[in-house]
């Protein structure tokens, strides 16, 4: 139970009537009787120390008319789509903020969160509020990807993932952890500070983070990637749309680009390198390991690049006697570290490829089914002498998301991800 809930319980109120996010009320239409007079621009709160109480609703009006500050007691309903005001003369509610009043959206959203050692934790994307009777309180600040999605207008998507997320991944910081705010909030330009040390925050999956990156502007993308650890940032950059990818690479420091590239497969690294001007490309290549540079340059410059330069060893290999339930557990534990997650490759003790199973089949099958009874045995594969052009033709013909590479004895040598080859084909196969 967080600090807010404990406080409310002590006051004799044992249940929350409603819980919602700030972003879900911003933009709601404001009505005075049956007449629309504006939209919700912000909520006003007063910091009570362990609690922040919402006291007013700020209403933006059309035609340049000044905004209204309507007491919460004068708001008959506060729903996501509309609010109904119980006031007589709107002009009586035009005033400036007092020194202790804070506009939740204007003053706090998009501020950095710092711990007591001045380390950056994250950014405030949203706030969670609770309504108890005729009172509304701020319970938490939201620094999660769900908060960012809501802020970007993707409320339905945010709600879908939020309901299914574990509590630790929701990344909500209780208001009681927030240090007292400045007294002159109208001039507040600083960061939100915590009264606790930086806690370990759940990581955002690279695929989810890539979706978010694509919605941000160039400066925000750079800031976000600079703040991630190198492996996480590299995985995220691989997932980003190629057009956005180019913008990010041009904007990042060349040392940072080199760090991210060093974590990639050669094929994906070549895709990044190939969009750079010659002088920038040479500067980054100088910062990489010679062996990796040789593979990258071969992929970029030669149409008949050997397919082994594209292979990754980060894929799922399983014995034929493993059951589906064990495979699902293995997937949950290791998927984040894998380059190929769409297929499970069934191999024997000598690493001979016996079959392949699509991930959908694994999650639809009964728990105790053996992989050998589920796998497709006729597996199309590339050989060590195959070229990139041959791989492209096979991807186009069969629609696979990855292709295994095997030797003359069907032993696994690696797997070629679809994206590493197909994103390069328009540059190399000309």
C-alpha positions as CSV (number, residue, x, y, z in Angstrom):
1,X,0.0,0.0,0.0
2,X,1.5,3.3,-1.0
3,X,1.7,6.5,1.1
4,X,-1.5,7.9,-0.4
5,X,-3.6,4.8,0.3
6,X,-2.3,4.6,3.9
7,X,-3.2,8.2,4.5
8,X,-6.7,7.8,3.1
9,X,-7.3,4.7,5.1
10,X,-6.3,6.6,8.3
11,X,-8.9,9.2,7.4
12,X,-11.6,6.5,7.4
13,X,-11.9,6.0,3.7
14,X,-11.3,2.4,2.8
15,X,-11.6,2.3,-1.0
16,X,-10.6,4.3,-4.1
17,X,-13.6,5.5,-6.1
18,X,-11.6,6.1,-9.3
19,X,-8.1,6.0,-10.5
20,X,-7.0,7.7,-13.7
21,X,-4.1,9.5,-15.5
22,X,-3.7,13.2,-16.1
23,X,-3.3,12.7,-19.8
24,X,-6.8,11.1,-19.9
25,X,-8.4,14.3,-18.8
26,X,-6.4,16.8,-20.8
27,X,-8.4,18.0,-23.8
28,X,-11.8,17.0,-22.5
29,X,-14.6,19.3,-23.6
30,X,-15.8,21.7,-20.9
31,X,-19.6,22.5,-20.8
32,X,-21.5,25.1,-18.9
33,X,-25.0,23.6,-18.9
34,X,-25.4,22.6,-22.6
35,X,-23.0,25.1,-24.0
36,X,-19.4,24.2,-24.8
37,X,-17.1,26.9,-23.4
38,X,-13.6,25.4,-23.9
39,X,-11.4,22.4,-23.1
40,X,-9.4,21.1,-20.1
41,X,-6.0,22.6,-20.4
42,X,-4.5,21.4,-17.1
43,X,-5.2,20.5,-13.5
44,X,-4.1,22.7,-10.6
45,X,-2.8,21.1,-7.5
46,X,-1.3,22.2,-4.1
47,X,1.6,20.2,-2.6
48,X,0.6,19.0,0.8
49,X,3.9,17.2,1.5
50,X,3.0,13.6,1.4
51,X,0.0,14.3,-0.8
52,X,-0.8,16.7,-3.6
53,X,-4.4,17.7,-3.8
54,X,-6.1,18.8,-7.1
55,X,-7.9,22.0,-6.3
56,X,-8.9,23.5,-9.7
57,X,-9.4,22.7,-13.4
58,X,-7.8,25.1,-15.9
59,X,-10.1,25.6,-18.9
60,X,-8.7,27.0,-22.2
61,X,-11.3,29.1,-24.0
62,X,-11.4,30.0,-27.7
63,X,-10.9,33.3,-29.5
64,X,-8.1,34.4,-27.2
65,X,-10.2,34.7,-24.1
66,X,-8.3,34.2,-20.8
67,X,-8.2,30.7,-19.3
68,X,-10.5,29.9,-16.3
69,X,-9.5,28.4,-13.0
70,X,-12.6,26.6,-11.8
71,X,-12.5,25.0,-8.3
72,X,-12.9,21.3,-8.3
73,X,-16.0,21.8,-6.1
74,X,-17.6,23.5,-9.0
75,X,-17.0,20.6,-11.4
76,X,-20.1,18.3,-11.5
77,X,-18.3,15.6,-13.6
78,X,-14.7,15.0,-14.7
79,X,-14.8,12.3,-17.4
80,X,-12.3,11.6,-20.2
81,X,-14.5,13.1,-22.9
82,X,-16.2,16.0,-21.1
83,X,-16.5,17.9,-17.9
84,X,-19.6,19.8,-16.7
85,X,-19.2,23.0,-14.8
86,X,-21.5,24.4,-12.1
87,X,-20.7,28.1,-12.3
88,X,-22.7,31.3,-13.2
89,X,-20.4,33.9,-14.7
90,X,-17.2,32.5,-16.3
91,X,-15.5,35.8,-15.9
92,X,-15.4,35.4,-12.2
93,X,-13.0,32.6,-12.5
94,X,-10.2,34.4,-14.4
95,X,-7.2,34.8,-12.2
96,X,-3.5,34.2,-11.9
97,X,-2.1,31.2,-10.0
98,X,-1.1,31.7,-6.4
99,X,2.4,31.0,-5.2
100,X,1.6,27.5,-3.9
101,X,-0.4,26.3,-6.9
102,X,1.1,24.0,-9.5
103,X,-0.1,23.2,-13.1
104,X,0.5,19.5,-13.3
105,X,1.0,19.3,-17.0
106,X,2.7,22.7,-17.6
107,X,5.0,22.7,-14.6
108,X,5.9,19.0,-14.1
109,X,5.3,16.9,-17.2
110,X,8.5,16.4,-19.4
111,X,10.7,17.4,-16.5
112,X,13.7,15.2,-15.7
113,X,13.6,13.2,-12.4
114,X,16.7,13.4,-10.3
115,X,17.5,11.4,-7.2
116,X,19.2,12.8,-4.1
117,X,22.6,12.3,-5.7
118,X,21.5,14.4,-8.7
119,X,21.5,11.3,-10.9
120,X,19.0,11.4,-13.7
121,X,16.3,8.7,-13.3
122,X,13.9,9.4,-16.1
123,X,11.4,11.9,-17.4
124,X,7.9,12.6,-16.1
125,X,5.5,11.6,-18.9
126,X,2.3,11.5,-17.0
127,X,0.7,11.4,-13.5
128,X,-1.7,9.0,-11.8
129,X,-4.5,10.5,-9.8
130,X,-7.2,9.1,-7.5
131,X,-10.6,10.4,-6.6
132,X,-12.0,9.9,-3.1
133,X,-15.5,11.3,-2.6
134,X,-15.2,15.0,-3.6
135,X,-11.4,15.1,-3.4
136,X,-8.8,14.2,-6.1
137,X,-5.1,13.6,-5.2
138,X,-1.9,13.0,-7.2
139,X,-0.7,9.6,-6.2
140,X,2.3,9.0,-8.5
141,X,4.4,10.4,-11.3
142,X,4.6,8.2,-14.3
143,X,8.1,7.7,-15.9
144,X,7.2,4.6,-18.0
145,X,6.8,4.0,-21.7
146,X,3.1,3.8,-21.1
147,X,3.1,7.3,-19.9
148,X,5.0,8.4,-23.0
149,X,2.5,6.6,-25.2
150,X,-0.4,8.4,-23.6
151,X,1.4,11.7,-23.9
152,X,1.9,11.0,-27.7
153,X,-1.9,10.5,-28.1
154,X,-1.7,6.6,-28.2
155,X,-3.9,6.2,-25.3
156,X,-5.6,2.9,-26.5
157,X,-2.2,1.3,-27.1
158,X,-0.9,2.5,-23.7
159,X,-3.9,1.1,-21.9
160,X,-3.6,-2.2,-23.6
161,X,0.0,-2.8,-22.6
162,X,-0.5,-1.1,-19.1
163,X,-3.2,-3.5,-18.1
164,X,-1.0,-6.5,-18.9
165,X,2.2,-5.1,-17.4
166,X,3.7,-6.3,-14.2
167,X,3.6,-3.7,-11.4
168,X,7.4,-3.2,-11.5
169,X,7.3,-2.2,-15.2
170,X,4.7,0.5,-14.7
171,X,7.5,2.7,-13.2
172,X,5.4,4.8,-11.0
173,X,7.1,7.0,-8.4
174,X,4.9,7.8,-5.4
175,X,4.3,11.5,-4.8
176,X,5.6,11.0,-1.3
177,X,9.1,10.5,-2.8
178,X,9.0,13.9,-4.5
179,X,10.8,16.7,-2.7
180,X,8.8,19.8,-1.8
181,X,8.3,22.0,-4.9
182,X,9.6,25.5,-5.2
183,X,7.3,28.2,-3.8
184,X,7.4,30.3,-7.0
185,X,6.1,27.6,-9.4
186,X,5.3,30.1,-12.1
187,X,9.0,30.5,-12.7
188,X,10.0,26.8,-12.1
189,X,12.4,25.8,-14.8
190,X,14.3,23.1,-13.0
191,X,14.0,19.3,-12.6
192,X,11.8,17.2,-10.3
193,X,13.8,15.8,-7.5
194,X,13.3,12.7,-5.4
195,X,13.9,12.2,-1.7
196,X,15.2,8.7,-2.4
197,X,18.2,7.2,-4.3
198,X,17.8,6.1,-7.9
199,X,16.1,2.7,-8.0
200,X,16.6,0.1,-10.6
201,X,13.9,0.7,-13.2
202,X,12.6,-2.0,-15.5
203,X,14.0,-1.9,-19.0
204,X,11.9,-1.2,-22.0
205,X,12.1,-3.9,-24.6
206,X,14.0,-2.6,-27.7
207,X,11.1,-3.2,-30.0
208,X,8.7,-1.2,-27.8
209,X,11.4,1.5,-27.4
210,X,11.9,1.7,-31.2
211,X,8.2,2.4,-31.6
212,X,8.5,5.3,-29.1
213,X,11.6,6.7,-30.7
214,X,9.9,6.9,-34.1
215,X,7.3,9.3,-32.5
216,X,9.9,11.7,-31.0
217,X,11.8,14.5,-32.6
218,X,15.5,14.3,-33.5
219,X,16.8,15.9,-30.2
220,X,14.6,13.7,-28.1
221,X,15.8,10.5,-29.9
222,X,19.5,11.4,-29.3
223,X,18.8,12.2,-25.6
224,X,17.0,8.9,-25.1
225,X,19.7,6.8,-26.8
226,X,22.5,8.6,-25.0
227,X,20.9,7.7,-21.8
228,X,20.6,3.9,-22.4
229,X,23.4,1.4,-21.9
230,X,25.2,0.5,-25.1
231,X,23.7,-3.0,-25.6
232,X,20.1,-1.8,-25.0
233,X,20.6,1.3,-27.3
234,X,22.2,-0.9,-30.0
235,X,19.3,-3.4,-29.9
236,X,16.8,-0.5,-30.1
237,X,18.5,1.1,-33.1
238,X,18.3,-2.2,-34.9
239,X,14.5,-2.2,-34.5
240,X,14.0,1.4,-35.7
241,X,12.6,2.1,-39.2
242,X,15.4,2.7,-41.7
243,X,14.4,6.3,-42.4
244,X,14.4,7.2,-38.7
245,X,17.6,5.1,-38.2
246,X,19.4,7.4,-40.7
247,X,18.3,10.5,-38.8
248,X,19.5,9.1,-35.5
249,X,22.9,8.1,-36.9
250,X,23.5,11.5,-38.4
251,X,22.6,13.1,-35.1
252,X,24.6,11.0,-32.7
253,X,28.3,11.5,-31.9
254,X,30.5,9.2,-34.1
255,X,32.0,7.6,-30.9
256,X,28.5,6.7,-29.8
257,X,27.6,5.3,-33.2
258,X,30.8,3.2,-33.1
259,X,29.8,1.8,-29.7
260,X,26.3,0.9,-31.0
261,X,27.7,-0.7,-34.1
262,X,30.1,-2.8,-32.2
263,X,27.2,-4.6,-30.6
264,X,25.4,-5.4,-33.9
265,X,25.7,-8.3,-36.3
266,X,27.8,-7.5,-39.3
267,X,24.8,-7.3,-41.6
268,X,23.0,-4.8,-39.4
269,X,26.2,-2.8,-38.9
270,X,26.7,-2.6,-42.6
271,X,23.2,-1.3,-43.0
272,X,24.0,1.6,-40.6
273,X,27.4,2.3,-42.1
274,X,26.2,2.3,-45.7
275,X,24.0,5.5,-45.2
276,X,26.9,7.6,-44.0
277,X,29.0,10.0,-46.1
278,X,32.5,8.7,-46.9
279,X,34.4,10.8,-44.4
280,X,32.0,10.0,-41.5
281,X,32.0,6.3,-42.5
282,X,35.8,6.2,-42.4
283,X,36.0,8.0,-39.1
284,X,33.6,5.4,-37.5
285,X,35.3,2.4,-39.0
286,X,38.6,3.5,-37.4
287,X,36.9,3.1,-34.0
288,X,35.9,-0.5,-34.7
289,X,37.7,-3.8,-34.4
290,X,39.6,-4.7,-37.6
291,X,37.9,-8.0,-38.0
292,X,34.4,-6.4,-37.8
293,X,35.5,-3.7,-40.2
294,X,36.5,-6.3,-42.8
295,X,33.2,-8.0,-42.6
296,X,31.2,-4.7,-42.8
297,X,33.2,-3.5,-45.8
298,X,32.7,-6.8,-47.7
299,X,29.0,-6.6,-47.2
300,X,28.8,-2.9,-48.2
301,X,31.0,-3.2,-51.2
302,X,30.4,-6.6,-52.7
303,X,27.3,-8.0,-54.2
304,X,28.5,-11.6,-53.7
305,X,29.3,-11.2,-50.0
306,X,29.5,-14.6,-48.4
307,X,26.4,-15.3,-46.3
308,X,28.4,-16.3,-43.3
309,X,29.2,-12.6,-42.8
310,X,25.5,-12.2,-42.0
311,X,25.0,-15.0,-39.6
312,X,24.3,-14.7,-35.9
313,X,24.7,-17.3,-33.2
314,X,22.1,-15.7,-31.0
315,X,19.1,-17.9,-31.8
316,X,17.2,-20.7,-30.1
317,X,18.5,-24.3,-30.4
318,X,16.7,-27.1,-28.6
319,X,17.0,-30.9,-28.4
320,X,14.2,-33.0,-29.9
321,X,13.2,-34.5,-26.6
322,X,12.4,-31.1,-25.0
323,X,8.8,-30.4,-24.3
324,X,6.8,-27.3,-25.2
325,X,6.5,-26.1,-21.6
326,X,10.3,-26.0,-21.2
327,X,10.7,-24.1,-24.5
328,X,8.3,-21.4,-23.4
329,X,10.3,-21.0,-20.2
330,X,13.5,-20.8,-22.1
331,X,12.0,-18.2,-24.4
332,X,10.8,-16.0,-21.5
333,X,14.3,-16.2,-19.9
334,X,16.4,-15.6,-23.0
335,X,14.4,-13.8,-25.7
336,X,15.9,-10.4,-24.9
337,X,19.4,-11.6,-25.8
338,X,18.5,-13.3,-29.1
339,X,18.8,-11.8,-32.6
340,X,16.3,-14.4,-34.0
341,X,13.2,-15.2,-31.9
342,X,10.6,-16.3,-34.6
343,X,11.9,-19.9,-34.9
344,X,13.2,-22.7,-32.7
345,X,15.8,-24.9,-34.4
346,X,15.8,-28.5,-33.2
347,X,19.3,-30.0,-33.2
348,X,20.9,-33.3,-32.0
349,X,24.0,-33.7,-29.8
350,X,26.2,-33.2,-32.9
351,X,24.5,-29.9,-33.7
352,X,22.8,-31.4,-36.7
353,X,19.7,-29.6,-37.8
354,X,16.7,-31.9,-37.5
355,X,13.8,-29.5,-37.8
356,X,12.4,-26.1,-37.2
357,X,9.3,-24.8,-35.3
358,X,7.6,-21.5,-35.7
359,X,7.1,-19.6,-32.5
360,X,3.3,-19.5,-33.0
361,X,3.3,-23.3,-33.1
362,X,5.1,-23.4,-29.7
363,X,2.7,-21.1,-28.0
364,X,-0.4,-22.9,-29.4
365,X,0.7,-26.4,-28.6
366,X,-0.1,-28.4,-25.4
367,X,2.5,-28.1,-22.7
368,X,3.8,-31.7,-22.8
369,X,4.2,-32.1,-26.6
370,X,7.7,-33.1,-27.6
371,X,9.5,-30.8,-30.1
372,X,10.3,-33.8,-32.4
373,X,6.5,-34.3,-32.8
374,X,5.9,-30.6,-33.5
375,X,8.8,-29.7,-35.8
376,X,8.8,-29.4,-39.6
377,X,11.6,-31.7,-40.8
378,X,12.0,-30.5,-44.4
379,X,14.1,-27.4,-43.6
380,X,15.3,-25.1,-46.4
381,X,18.8,-23.8,-45.5
382,X,21.7,-21.9,-47.0
383,X,25.2,-23.4,-47.3
384,X,28.6,-21.8,-46.4
385,X,29.2,-20.8,-50.0
386,X,25.9,-19.1,-50.5
387,X,25.9,-15.4,-51.3
388,X,23.8,-12.5,-50.2
389,X,22.0,-12.5,-53.5
390,X,21.0,-16.1,-53.1
391,X,19.7,-15.4,-49.6
392,X,17.6,-12.5,-50.9
393,X,16.1,-14.7,-53.6
394,X,15.2,-17.3,-51.0
395,X,13.7,-14.8,-48.6
396,X,11.6,-13.3,-51.4
397,X,10.4,-16.7,-52.7
398,X,9.5,-18.3,-49.4
399,X,8.7,-15.4,-47.0
400,X,10.9,-16.7,-44.1
401,X,11.9,-14.3,-41.3
402,X,15.3,-16.1,-40.9
403,X,17.3,-18.8,-42.7
404,X,19.7,-21.4,-41.1
405,X,23.1,-21.9,-42.6
406,X,24.3,-25.6,-42.5
407,X,27.4,-27.4,-43.7
408,X,27.5,-30.6,-45.9
409,X,26.6,-32.7,-42.9
410,X,23.6,-30.4,-41.9
411,X,25.4,-29.0,-38.9
412,X,24.2,-25.6,-37.9
413,X,26.7,-22.8,-38.6
414,X,24.4,-19.9,-37.8
415,X,21.2,-18.1,-38.7
416,X,20.7,-15.2,-41.1
417,X,18.0,-12.7,-40.0
418,X,15.7,-11.5,-42.7
419,X,16.2,-7.8,-41.8
420,X,20.0,-7.9,-42.1
421,X,19.8,-9.0,-45.7
422,X,16.7,-7.4,-47.0
423,X,17.4,-3.9,-45.7
424,X,20.7,-4.0,-47.6
425,X,19.5,-5.5,-50.9
426,X,18.5,-2.2,-52.4
427,X,22.0,-0.8,-51.8
428,X,24.1,-3.8,-52.7
429,X,22.2,-5.7,-55.4
430,X,22.2,-3.0,-58.0
